[in-house]
């Protein structure tokens, strides 16, 4: 059974950086055939996909246009985890942040089948 | 971005009722549509992917249908544990995924 365990601070000052980590058990961050995502949820923006990283002979990352330029997602194969850094945050970035796995189905249908427990990040 | 519109935004049902939630996409997304259930304090749970495929372990009272721009999630006989908010999500424009705003189900 895949489990994702999130860690990181819940309170961040404006203009500073949100840093979260998602530790993976039951799967490997470097496995071909999975993508590792960050998603957030807030009352104003609903559920919002932020970005992902995945390995296909080399590492790839994709980011949402809404946070492009402020976001970095990095894998850490030695610890089997991946991280989120979101820079220059404002109160608008206050949200519950989730990590999630996409098993990248062979038929091209993508979905999030395992999620972390969520981290409420307040920018204040 | 592909916009996802859910209706209704909330509904109340009694145990045993049949409930249908609709999700409409702003353009055709074939069958690249997933459904999640969310309960406060927990992570969203995948119910259905590819419009109609039931995720492992999800009770068969949940079903999904549709293609193109219109999709439905049906609960054939609502149970007390089915309260929560239901979200649709399109994966057609991978990886620029978008979600609906949710339908809150009260029992």
Interface residues (C-beta under 8 A of the other chain):
Chain A: X35 X46 X47 X48 X49 X52 X62 X64 X65 X98 X100 X105 X107 X108 X109 X110 X111 X112 X113 X115 X116 X117 X118
Chain B: X31 X32 X34 X36 X42 X43 X44 X45 X46 X49 X50 X55 X87 X89 X91 X94 X95 X96 X97 X98 X99 X100 X101 X102
